[in-house]
Amino acid sequence: MPALDTNESDLTPSSGIPPPGESLRTRADPLALKRLLESWMLADATEQRETFDILRRSLDQDRPAGYKLFP
């Protein structure tokens, strides 16, 4: 297996990889996150129920009867 090239020039800010010691979380815009969460909270309740039903069925479809996530 060839060695992985970790040339420092590949780790530029444009590569999307944060520099060592910097987390992606530190660059998040708190106001944008607040607006996103508020939009989720104000979303259509019927659509949320329908979406959850689809998600629940998808997660449980291949699980054995005693191991369902949503009984």
mmCIF file of the N, C-alpha and C atoms, coordinates in Angstrom:
data_MODEL
# 
_entry.id   MODEL 
# 
loop_
_atom_site.group_PDB 
_atom_site.id 
_atom_site.type_symbol 
_atom_site.label_atom_id 
_atom_site.label_alt_id 
_atom_site.label_comp_id 
_atom_site.label_asym_id 
_atom_site.label_entity_id 
_atom_site.label_seq_id 
_atom_site.pdbx_PDB_ins_code 
_atom_site.Cartn_x 
_atom_site.Cartn_y 
_atom_site.Cartn_z 
_atom_site.occupancy 
_atom_site.B_iso_or_equiv 
_atom_site.pdbx_formal_charge 
_atom_site.auth_seq_id 
_atom_site.auth_comp_id 
_atom_site.auth_asym_id 
_atom_site.auth_atom_id 
_atom_site.pdbx_PDB_model_num 
ATOM 1   N N  . MET A 1 1  ? 0.851   -1.173 0.000  1.00 0.00 ? 1  MET A N  1 
ATOM 2   C CA . MET A 1 1  ? 0.000   0.000  0.000  1.00 0.00 ? 1  MET A CA 1 
ATOM 3   C C  . MET A 1 1  ? 0.897   1.236  0.000  1.00 0.00 ? 1  MET A C  1 
ATOM 4   N N  . PRO A 1 2  ? 0.668   2.191  -0.907 1.00 0.00 ? 2  PRO A N  1 
ATOM 5   C CA . PRO A 1 2  ? 1.527   3.372  -0.966 1.00 0.00 ? 2  PRO A CA 1 
ATOM 6   C C  . PRO A 1 2  ? 1.317   4.263  0.250  1.00 0.00 ? 2  PRO A C  1 
ATOM 7   N N  . ALA A 1 3  ? 2.383   4.970  0.608  1.00 0.00 ? 3  ALA A N  1 
ATOM 8   C CA . ALA A 1 3  ? 2.309   5.876  1.751  1.00 0.00 ? 3  ALA A CA 1 
ATOM 9   C C  . ALA A 1 3  ? 1.407   7.051  1.409  1.00 0.00 ? 3  ALA A C  1 
ATOM 10  N N  . LEU A 1 4  ? 0.702   7.544  2.406  1.00 0.00 ? 4  LEU A N  1 
ATOM 11  C CA . LEU A 1 4  ? -0.182  8.679  2.233  1.00 0.00 ? 4  LEU A CA 1 
ATOM 12  C C  . LEU A 1 4  ? 0.639   9.960  2.213  1.00 0.00 ? 4  LEU A C  1 
ATOM 13  N N  . ASP A 1 5  ? 0.463   10.758 1.164  1.00 0.00 ? 5  ASP A N  1 
ATOM 14  C CA . ASP A 1 5  ? 1.208   12.009 1.049  1.00 0.00 ? 5  ASP A CA 1 
ATOM 15  C C  . ASP A 1 5  ? 0.516   13.075 1.886  1.00 0.00 ? 5  ASP A C  1 
ATOM 16  N N  . THR A 1 6  ? 1.192   13.596 2.891  1.00 0.00 ? 6  THR A N  1 
ATOM 17  C CA . THR A 1 6  ? 0.623   14.630 3.753  1.00 0.00 ? 6  THR A CA 1 
ATOM 18  C C  . THR A 1 6  ? 1.360   15.931 3.552  1.00 0.00 ? 6  THR A C  1 
ATOM 19  N N  . ASN A 1 7  ? 1.515   16.306 2.308  1.00 0.00 ? 7  ASN A N  1 
ATOM 20  C CA . ASN A 1 7  ? 2.190   17.542 1.966  1.00 0.00 ? 7  ASN A CA 1 
ATOM 21  C C  . ASN A 1 7  ? 1.436   18.712 2.584  1.00 0.00 ? 7  ASN A C  1 
ATOM 22  N N  . GLU A 1 8  ? 2.127   19.583 3.300  1.00 0.00 ? 8  GLU A N  1 
ATOM 23  C CA . GLU A 1 8  ? 1.509   20.706 3.991  1.00 0.00 ? 8  GLU A CA 1 
ATOM 24  C C  . GLU A 1 8  ? 0.801   21.649 3.031  1.00 0.00 ? 8  GLU A C  1 
ATOM 25  N N  . SER A 1 9  ? 1.243   21.734 1.786  1.00 0.00 ? 9  SER A N  1 
ATOM 26  C CA . SER A 1 9  ? 0.591   22.634 0.835  1.00 0.00 ? 9  SER A CA 1 
ATOM 27  C C  . SER A 1 9  ? -0.831  22.191 0.529  1.00 0.00 ? 9  SER A C  1 
ATOM 28  N N  . ASP A 1 10 ? -1.152  20.904 0.764  1.00 0.00 ? 10 ASP A N  1 
ATOM 29  C CA . ASP A 1 10 ? -2.509  20.411 0.532  1.00 0.00 ? 10 ASP A CA 1 
ATOM 30  C C  . ASP A 1 10 ? -3.464  20.813 1.643  1.00 0.00 ? 10 ASP A C  1 
ATOM 31  N N  . LEU A 1 11 ? -2.952  21.260 2.776  1.00 0.00 ? 11 LEU A N  1 
ATOM 32  C CA . LEU A 1 11 ? -3.793  21.571 3.917  1.00 0.00 ? 11 LEU A CA 1 
ATOM 33  C C  . LEU A 1 11 ? -4.031  23.072 4.038  1.00 0.00 ? 11 LEU A C  1 
ATOM 34  N N  . THR A 1 12 ? -4.397  23.678 2.954  1.00 0.00 ? 12 THR A N  1 
ATOM 35  C CA . THR A 1 12 ? -4.672  25.107 2.943  1.00 0.00 ? 12 THR A CA 1 
ATOM 36  C C  . THR A 1 12 ? -6.107  25.352 3.368  1.00 0.00 ? 12 THR A C  1 
ATOM 37  N N  . PRO A 1 13 ? -6.444  26.584 3.778  1.00 0.00 ? 13 PRO A N  1 
ATOM 38  C CA . PRO A 1 13 ? -7.835  26.872 4.152  1.00 0.00 ? 13 PRO A CA 1 
ATOM 39  C C  . PRO A 1 13 ? -8.822  26.568 3.038  1.00 0.00 ? 13 PRO A C  1 
ATOM 40  N N  . SER A 1 14 ? -8.423  26.671 1.798  1.00 0.00 ? 14 SER A N  1 
ATOM 41  C CA . SER A 1 14 ? -9.346  26.383 0.693  1.00 0.00 ? 14 SER A CA 1 
ATOM 42  C C  . SER A 1 14 ? -9.662  24.900 0.574  1.00 0.00 ? 14 SER A C  1 
ATOM 43  N N  . SER A 1 15 ? -8.873  24.043 1.228  1.00 0.00 ? 15 SER A N  1 
ATOM 44  C CA . SER A 1 15 ? -9.138  22.608 1.149  1.00 0.00 ? 15 SER A CA 1 
ATOM 45  C C  . SER A 1 15 ? -10.296 22.187 2.037  1.00 0.00 ? 15 SER A C  1 
ATOM 46  N N  . GLY A 1 16 ? -10.761 23.086 2.919  1.00 0.00 ? 16 GLY A N  1 
ATOM 47  C CA . GLY A 1 16 ? -11.870 22.744 3.792  1.00 0.00 ? 16 GLY A CA 1 
ATOM 48  C C  . GLY A 1 16 ? -11.428 22.072 5.073  1.00 0.00 ? 16 GLY A C  1 
ATOM 49  N N  . ILE A 1 17 ? -10.157 21.829 5.228  1.00 0.00 ? 17 ILE A N  1 
ATOM 50  C CA . ILE A 1 17 ? -9.633  21.195 6.434  1.00 0.00 ? 17 ILE A CA 1 
ATOM 51  C C  . ILE A 1 17 ? -9.136  22.295 7.358  1.00 0.00 ? 17 ILE A C  1 
ATOM 52  N N  . PRO A 1 18 ? -9.672  22.349 8.595  1.00 0.00 ? 18 PRO A N  1 
ATOM 53  C CA . PRO A 1 18 ? -9.214  23.404 9.500  1.00 0.00 ? 18 PRO A CA 1 
ATOM 54  C C  . PRO A 1 18 ? -7.773  23.164 9.927  1.00 0.00 ? 18 PRO A C  1 
ATOM 55  N N  . PRO A 1 19 ? -7.031  24.230 10.217 1.00 0.00 ? 19 PRO A N  1 
ATOM 56  C CA . PRO A 1 19 ? -5.663  24.049 10.693 1.00 0.00 ? 19 PRO A CA 1 
ATOM 57  C C  . PRO A 1 19 ? -5.650  23.325 12.026 1.00 0.00 ? 19 PRO A C  1 
ATOM 58  N N  . PRO A 1 20 ? -4.531  22.701 12.389 1.00 0.00 ? 20 PRO A N  1 
ATOM 59  C CA . PRO A 1 20 ? -4.463  21.973 13.653 1.00 0.00 ? 20 PRO A CA 1 
ATOM 60  C C  . PRO A 1 20 ? -4.888  22.863 14.824 1.00 0.00 ? 20 PRO A C  1 
ATOM 61  N N  . GLY A 1 21 ? -5.688  22.300 15.705 1.00 0.00 ? 21 GLY A N  1 
ATOM 62  C CA . GLY A 1 21 ? -6.139  23.023 16.883 1.00 0.00 ? 21 GLY A CA 1 
ATOM 63  C C  . GLY A 1 21 ? -7.395  23.841 16.663 1.00 0.00 ? 21 GLY A C  1 
ATOM 64  N N  . GLU A 1 22 ? -7.866  23.959 15.434 1.00 0.00 ? 22 GLU A N  1 
ATOM 65  C CA . GLU A 1 22 ? -9.080  24.729 15.159 1.00 0.00 ? 22 GLU A CA 1 
ATOM 66  C C  . GLU A 1 22 ? -10.192 23.773 14.769 1.00 0.00 ? 22 GLU A C  1 
ATOM 67  N N  . SER A 1 23 ? -11.310 23.928 15.410 1.00 0.00 ? 23 SER A N  1 
ATOM 68  C CA . SER A 1 23 ? -12.456 23.078 15.138 1.00 0.00 ? 23 SER A CA 1 
ATOM 69  C C  . SER A 1 23 ? -13.377 23.769 14.147 1.00 0.00 ? 23 SER A C  1 
ATOM 70  N N  . LEU A 1 24 ? -14.140 22.994 13.404 1.00 0.00 ? 24 LEU A N  1 
ATOM 71  C CA . LEU A 1 24 ? -15.129 23.574 12.506 1.00 0.00 ? 24 LEU A CA 1 
ATOM 72  C C  . LEU A 1 24 ? -16.209 24.299 13.309 1.00 0.00 ? 24 LEU A C  1 
ATOM 73  N N  . ARG A 1 25 ? -16.476 23.833 14.520 1.00 0.00 ? 25 ARG A N  1 
ATOM 74  C CA . ARG A 1 25 ? -17.497 24.448 15.345 1.00 0.00 ? 25 ARG A CA 1 
ATOM 75  C C  . ARG A 1 25 ? -17.164 25.885 15.720 1.00 0.00 ? 25 ARG A C  1 
ATOM 76  N N  . THR A 1 26 ? -15.905 26.200 15.857 1.00 0.00 ? 26 THR A N  1 
ATOM 77  C CA . THR A 1 26 ? -15.543 27.548 16.287 1.00 0.00 ? 26 THR A CA 1 
ATOM 78  C C  . THR A 1 26 ? -15.885 28.586 15.232 1.00 0.00 ? 26 THR A C  1 
ATOM 79  N N  . ARG A 1 27 ? -16.111 28.181 14.008 1.00 0.00 ? 27 ARG A N  1 
ATOM 80  C CA . ARG A 1 27 ? -16.409 29.129 12.938 1.00 0.00 ? 27 ARG A CA 1 
ATOM 81  C C  . ARG A 1 27 ? -17.898 29.228 12.646 1.00 0.00 ? 27 ARG A C  1 
ATOM 82  N N  . ALA A 1 28 ? -18.739 28.511 13.370 1.00 0.00 ? 28 ALA A N  1 
ATOM 83  C CA . ALA A 1 28 ? -20.175 28.539 13.115 1.00 0.00 ? 28 ALA A CA 1 
ATOM 84  C C  . ALA A 1 28 ? -20.756 29.888 13.537 1.00 0.00 ? 28 ALA A C  1 
ATOM 85  N N  . ASP A 1 29 ? -21.703 30.370 12.774 1.00 0.00 ? 29 ASP A N  1 
ATOM 86  C CA . ASP A 1 29 ? -22.372 31.628 13.077 1.00 0.00 ? 29 ASP A CA 1 
ATOM 87  C C  . ASP A 1 29 ? -23.529 31.346 14.032 1.00 0.00 ? 29 ASP A C  1 
ATOM 88  N N  . PRO A 1 30 ? -23.428 31.802 15.287 1.00 0.00 ? 30 PRO A N  1 
ATOM 89  C CA . PRO A 1 30 ? -24.488 31.508 16.266 1.00 0.00 ? 30 PRO A CA 1 
ATOM 90  C C  . PRO A 1 30 ? -25.863 32.030 15.841 1.00 0.00 ? 30 PRO A C  1 
ATOM 91  N N  . LEU A 1 31 ? -25.905 33.188 15.190 1.00 0.00 ? 31 LEU A N  1 
ATOM 92  C CA . LEU A 1 31 ? -27.202 33.717 14.761 1.00 0.00 ? 31 LEU A CA 1 
ATOM 93  C C  . LEU A 1 31 ? -27.812 32.862 13.658 1.00 0.00 ? 31 LEU A C  1 
ATOM 94  N N  . ALA A 1 32 ? -26.977 32.352 12.761 1.00 0.00 ? 32 ALA A N  1 
ATOM 95  C CA . ALA A 1 32 ? -27.482 31.478 11.693 1.00 0.00 ? 32 ALA A CA 1 
ATOM 96  C C  . ALA A 1 32 ? -28.007 30.172 12.294 1.00 0.00 ? 32 ALA A C  1 
ATOM 97  N N  . LEU A 1 33 ? -27.316 29.644 13.283 1.00 0.00 ? 33 LEU A N  1 
ATOM 98  C CA . LEU A 1 33 ? -27.777 28.417 13.940 1.00 0.00 ? 33 LEU A CA 1 
ATOM 99  C C  . LEU A 1 33 ? -29.094 28.659 14.668 1.00 0.00 ? 33 LEU A C  1 
ATOM 100 N N  . LYS A 1 34 ? -29.209 29.806 15.318 1.00 0.00 ? 34 LYS A N  1 
ATOM 101 C CA . LYS A 1 34 ? -30.447 30.150 16.024 1.00 0.00 ? 34 LYS A CA 1 
ATOM 102 C C  . LYS A 1 34 ? -31.608 30.226 15.044 1.00 0.00 ? 34 LYS A C  1 
ATOM 103 N N  . ARG A 1 35 ? -31.392 30.889 13.898 1.00 0.00 ? 35 ARG A N  1 
ATOM 104 C CA . ARG A 1 35 ? -32.452 31.000 12.886 1.00 0.00 ? 35 ARG A CA 1 
ATOM 105 C C  . ARG A 1 35 ? -32.842 29.626 12.345 1.00 0.00 ? 35 ARG A C  1 
ATOM 106 N N  . LEU A 1 36 ? -31.853 28.757 12.147 1.00 0.00 ? 36 LEU A N  1 
ATOM 107 C CA . LEU A 1 36 ? -32.145 27.415 11.644 1.00 0.00 ? 36 LEU A CA 1 
ATOM 108 C C  . LEU A 1 36 ? -32.991 26.626 12.640 1.00 0.00 ? 36 LEU A C  1 
ATOM 109 N N  . LEU A 1 37 ? -32.599 26.661 13.910 1.00 0.00 ? 37 LEU A N  1 
ATOM 110 C CA . LEU A 1 37 ? -33.368 25.941 14.937 1.00 0.00 ? 37 LEU A CA 1 
ATOM 111 C C  . LEU A 1 37 ? -34.785 26.495 15.056 1.00 0.00 ? 37 LEU A C  1 
ATOM 112 N N  . GLU A 1 38 ? -34.923 27.818 15.005 1.00 0.00 ? 38 GLU A N  1 
ATOM 113 C CA . GLU A 1 38 ? -36.257 28.410 15.074 1.00 0.00 ? 38 GLU A CA 1 
ATOM 114 C C  . GLU A 1 38 ? -37.114 28.004 13.883 1.00 0.00 ? 38 GLU A C  1 
ATOM 115 N N  . SER A 1 39 ? -36.515 27.925 12.708 1.00 0.00 ? 39 SER A N  1 
ATOM 116 C CA . SER A 1 39 ? -37.289 27.510 11.535 1.00 0.00 ? 39 SER A CA 1 
ATOM 117 C C  . SER A 1 39 ? -37.751 26.068 11.670 1.00 0.00 ? 39 SER A C  1 
ATOM 118 N N  . TRP A 1 40 ? -36.932 25.224 12.286 1.00 0.00 ? 40 TRP A N  1 
ATOM 119 C CA . TRP A 1 40 ? -37.338 23.834 12.516 1.00 0.00 ? 40 TRP A CA 1 
ATOM 120 C C  . TRP A 1 40 ? -38.488 23.764 13.506 1.00 0.00 ? 40 TRP A C  1 
ATOM 121 N N  . MET A 1 41 ? -38.432 24.612 14.531 1.00 0.00 ? 41 MET A N  1 
ATOM 122 C CA . MET A 1 41 ? -39.470 24.593 15.553 1.00 0.00 ? 41 MET A CA 1 
ATOM 123 C C  . MET A 1 41 ? -40.802 25.102 15.000 1.00 0.00 ? 41 MET A C  1 
ATOM 124 N N  . LEU A 1 42 ? -40.766 25.979 14.007 1.00 0.00 ? 42 LEU A N  1 
ATOM 125 C CA . LEU A 1 42 ? -41.981 26.550 13.437 1.00 0.00 ? 42 LEU A CA 1 
ATOM 126 C C  . LEU A 1 42 ? -42.496 25.778 12.229 1.00 0.00 ? 42 LEU A C  1 
ATOM 127 N N  . ALA A 1 43 ? -41.847 24.675 11.904 1.00 0.00 ? 43 ALA A N  1 
ATOM 128 C CA . ALA A 1 43 ? -42.217 23.896 10.720 1.00 0.00 ? 43 ALA A CA 1 
ATOM 129 C C  . ALA A 1 43 ? -43.596 23.251 10.901 1.00 0.00 ? 43 ALA A C  1 
ATOM 130 N N  . ASP A 1 44 ? -44.139 22.778 9.810  1.00 0.00 ? 44 ASP A N  1 
ATOM 131 C CA . ASP A 1 44 ? -45.456 22.160 9.772  1.00 0.00 ? 44 ASP A CA 1 
ATOM 132 C C  . ASP A 1 44 ? -45.466 20.858 10.576 1.00 0.00 ? 44 ASP A C  1 
ATOM 133 N N  . ALA A 1 45 ? -46.330 20.774 11.586 1.00 0.00 ? 45 ALA A N  1 
ATOM 134 C CA . ALA A 1 45 ? -46.395 19.602 12.473 1.00 0.00 ? 45 ALA A CA 1 
ATOM 135 C C  . ALA A 1 45 ? -46.817 18.347 11.710 1.00 0.00 ? 45 ALA A C  1 
ATOM 136 N N  . THR A 1 46 ? -47.733 18.482 10.767 1.00 0.00 ? 46 THR A N  1 
ATOM 137 C CA . THR A 1 46 ? -48.188 17.321 9.985  1.00 0.00 ? 46 THR A CA 1 
ATOM 138 C C  . THR A 1 46 ? -47.032 16.761 9.158  1.00 0.00 ? 46 THR A C  1 
ATOM 139 N N  . GLU A 1 47 ? -46.285 17.648 8.536  1.00 0.00 ? 47 GLU A N  1 
ATOM 140 C CA . GLU A 1 47 ? -45.137 17.195 7.742  1.00 0.00 ? 47 GLU A CA 1 
ATOM 141 C C  . GLU A 1 47 ? -44.097 16.509 8.629  1.00 0.00 ? 47 GLU A C  1 
ATOM 142 N N  . GLN A 1 48 ? -43.883 17.050 9.822  1.00 0.00 ? 48 GLN A N  1 
ATOM 143 C CA . GLN A 1 48 ? -42.920 16.435 10.741 1.00 0.00 ? 48 GLN A CA 1 
ATOM 144 C C  . GLN A 1 48 ? -43.360 15.033 11.157 1.00 0.00 ? 48 GLN A C  1 
ATOM 145 N N  . ARG A 1 49 ? -44.673 14.847 11.442 1.00 0.00 ? 49 ARG A N  1 
ATOM 146 C CA . ARG A 1 49 ? -45.178 13.510 11.801 1.00 0.00 ? 49 ARG A CA 1 
ATOM 147 C C  . ARG A 1 49 ? -45.005 12.529 10.645 1.00 0.00 ? 49 ARG A C  1 
ATOM 148 N N  . GLU A 1 50 ? -45.354 12.976 9.436  1.00 0.00 ? 50 GLU A N  1 
ATOM 149 C CA . GLU A 1 50 ? -45.226 12.102 8.265  1.00 0.00 ? 50 GLU A CA 1 
ATOM 150 C C  . GLU A 1 50 ? -43.765 11.736 8.018  1.00 0.00 ? 50 GLU A C  1 
ATOM 151 N N  . THR A 1 51 ? -42.877 12.701 8.166  1.00 0.00 ? 51 THR A N  1 
ATOM 152 C CA . THR A 1 51 ? -41.451 12.444 7.969  1.00 0.00 ? 51 THR A CA 1 
ATOM 153 C C  . THR A 1 51 ? -40.936 11.471 9.020  1.00 0.00 ? 51 THR A C  1 
ATOM 154 N N  . PHE A 1 52 ? -41.362 11.648 10.279 1.00 0.00 ? 52 PHE A N  1 
ATOM 155 C CA . PHE A 1 52 ? -40.924 10.740 11.327 1.00 0.00 ? 52 PHE A CA 1 
ATOM 156 C C  . PHE A 1 52 ? -41.437 9.324  11.080 1.00 0.00 ? 52 PHE A C  1 
ATOM 157 N N  . ASP A 1 53 ? -42.677 9.195  10.626 1.00 0.00 ? 53 ASP A N  1 
ATOM 158 C CA . ASP A 1 53 ? -43.217 7.859  10.329 1.00 0.00 ? 53 ASP A CA 1 
ATOM 159 C C  . ASP A 1 53 ? -42.379 7.150  9.271  1.00 0.00 ? 53 ASP A C  1 
ATOM 160 N N  . ILE A 1 54 ? -41.986 7.877  8.230  1.00 0.00 ? 54 ILE A N  1 
ATOM 161 C CA . ILE A 1 54 ? -41.141 7.293  7.176  1.00 0.00 ? 54 ILE A CA 1 
ATOM 162 C C  . ILE A 1 54 ? -39.783 6.902  7.740  1.00 0.00 ? 54 ILE A C  1 
ATOM 163 N N  . LEU A 1 55 ? -39.191 7.796  8.525  1.00 0.00 ? 55 LEU A N  1 
ATOM 164 C CA . LEU A 1 55 ? -37.892 7.519  9.130  1.00 0.00 ? 55 LEU A CA 1 
ATOM 165 C C  . LEU A 1 55 ? -37.967 6.318  10.069 1.00 0.00 ? 55 LEU A C  1 
ATOM 166 N N  . ARG A 1 56 ? -38.999 6.265  10.906 1.00 0.00 ? 56 ARG A N  1 
ATOM 167 C CA . ARG A 1 56 ? -39.162 5.154  11.854 1.00 0.00 ? 56 ARG A CA 1 
ATOM 168 C C  . ARG A 1 56 ? -39.277 3.820  11.117 1.00 0.00 ? 56 ARG A C  1 
ATOM 169 N N  . ARG A 1 57 ? -40.105 3.782  10.086 1.00 0.00 ? 57 ARG A N  1 
ATOM 170 C CA . ARG A 1 57 ? -40.253 2.530  9.319  1.00 0.00 ? 57 ARG A CA 1 
ATOM 171 C C  . ARG A 1 57 ? -38.938 2.128  8.661  1.00 0.00 ? 57 ARG A C  1 
ATOM 172 N N  . SER A 1 58 ? -38.221 3.101  8.127  1.00 0.00 ? 58 SER A N  1 
ATOM 173 C CA . SER A 1 58 ? -36.941 2.813  7.463  1.00 0.00 ? 58 SER A CA 1 
ATOM 174 C C  . SER A 1 58 ? -35.914 2.259  8.434  1.00 0.00 ? 58 SER A C  1 
ATOM 175 N N  . LEU A 1 59 ? -35.851 2.829  9.625  1.00 0.00 ? 59 LEU A N  1 
ATOM 176 C CA . LEU A 1 59 ? -34.867 2.371  10.610 1.00 0.00 ? 59 LEU A CA 1 
ATOM 177 C C  . LEU A 1 59 ? -35.204 0.987  11.157 1.00 0.00 ? 59 LEU A C  1 
ATOM 178 N N  . ASP A 1 60 ? -36.482 0.670  11.245 1.00 0.00 ? 60 ASP A N  1 
ATOM 179 C CA . ASP A 1 60 ? -36.883 -0.603 11.846 1.00 0.00 ? 60 ASP A CA 1 
ATOM 180 C C  . ASP A 1 60 ? -37.132 -1.717 10.839 1.00 0.00 ? 60 ASP A C  1 
ATOM 181 N N  . GLN A 1 61 ? -37.137 -1.464 9.552  1.00 0.00 ? 61 GLN A N  1 
ATOM 182 C CA . GLN A 1 61 ? -37.581 -2.464 8.581  1.00 0.00 ? 61 GLN A CA 1 
ATOM 183 C C  . GLN A 1 61 ? -36.732 -3.732 8.562  1.00 0.00 ? 61 GLN A C  1 
ATOM 184 N N  . ASP A 1 62 ? -35.432 -3.649 8.777  1.00 0.00 ? 62 ASP A N  1 
ATOM 185 C CA . ASP A 1 62 ? -34.585 -4.841 8.706  1.00 0.00 ? 62 ASP A CA 1 
ATOM 186 C C  . ASP A 1 62 ? -34.143 -5.356 10.073 1.00 0.00 ? 62 ASP A C  1 
ATOM 187 N N  . ARG A 1 63 ? -34.698 -4.821 11.139 1.00 0.00 ? 63 ARG A N  1 
ATOM 188 C CA . ARG A 1 63 ? -34.300 -5.252 12.482 1.00 0.00 ? 63 ARG A CA 1 
ATOM 189 C C  . ARG A 1 63 ? -35.164 -6.430 12.926 1.00 0.00 ? 63 ARG A C  1 
ATOM 190 N N  . PRO A 1 64 ? -34.590 -7.339 13.688 1.00 0.00 ? 64 PRO A N  1 
ATOM 191 C CA . PRO A 1 64 ? -35.388 -8.437 14.264 1.00 0.00 ? 64 PRO A CA 1 
ATOM 192 C C  . PRO A 1 64 ? -36.459 -7.877 15.204 1.00 0.00 ? 64 PRO A C  1 
ATOM 193 N N  . ALA A 1 65 ? -37.539 -8.629 15.411 1.00 0.00 ? 65 ALA A N  1 
ATOM 194 C CA . ALA A 1 65 ? -38.683 -8.149 16.169 1.00 0.00 ? 65 ALA A CA 1 
ATOM 195 C C  . ALA A 1 65 ? -38.303 -7.621 17.568 1.00 0.00 ? 65 ALA A C  1 
ATOM 196 N N  . GLY A 1 66 ? -37.373 -8.257 18.253 1.00 0.00 ? 66 GLY A N  1 
ATOM 197 C CA . GLY A 1 66 ? -37.012 -7.841 19.601 1.00 0.00 ? 66 GLY A CA 1 
ATOM 198 C C  . GLY A 1 66 ? -36.036 -6.680 19.653 1.00 0.00 ? 66 GLY A C  1 
ATOM 199 N N  . TYR A 1 67 ? -35.600 -6.193 18.512 1.00 0.00 ? 67 TYR A N  1 
ATOM 200 C CA . TYR A 1 67 ? -34.573 -5.146 18.476 1.00 0.00 ? 67 TYR A CA 1 
ATOM 201 C C  . TYR A 1 67 ? -35.039 -3.887 17.750 1.00 0.00 ? 67 TYR A C  1 
ATOM 202 N N  . LYS A 1 68 ? -36.331 -3.661 17.697 1.00 0.00 ? 68 LYS A N  1 
ATOM 203 C CA . LYS A 1 68 ? -36.860 -2.474 17.043 1.00 0.00 ? 68 LYS A CA 1 
ATOM 204 C C  . LYS A 1 68 ? -36.456 -1.227 17.829 1.00 0.00 ? 68 LYS A C  1 
ATOM 205 N N  . LEU A 1 69 ? -36.119 -0.161 17.132 1.00 0.00 ? 69 LEU A N  1 
ATOM 206 C CA . LEU A 1 69 ? -35.787 1.097  17.789 1.00 0.00 ? 69 LEU A CA 1 
ATOM 207 C C  . LEU A 1 69 ? -37.044 1.796  18.302 1.00 0.00 ? 69 LEU A C  1 
ATOM 208 N N  . PHE A 1 70 ? -38.143 1.671  17.550 1.00 0.00 ? 70 PHE A N  1 
ATOM 209 C CA . PHE A 1 70 ? -39.386 2.325  17.880 1.00 0.00 ? 70 PHE A CA 1 
ATOM 210 C C  . PHE A 1 70 ? -40.494 1.281  17.938 1.00 0.00 ? 70 PHE A C  1 
ATOM 211 N N  . PRO A 1 71 ? -40.714 0.683  19.110 1.00 0.00 ? 71 PRO A N  1 
ATOM 212 C CA . PRO A 1 71 ? -41.724 -0.384 19.229 1.00 0.00 ? 71 PRO A CA 1 
ATOM 213 C C  . PRO A 1 71 ? -43.139 0.089  18.990 1.00 0.00 ? 71 PRO A C  1 
# 
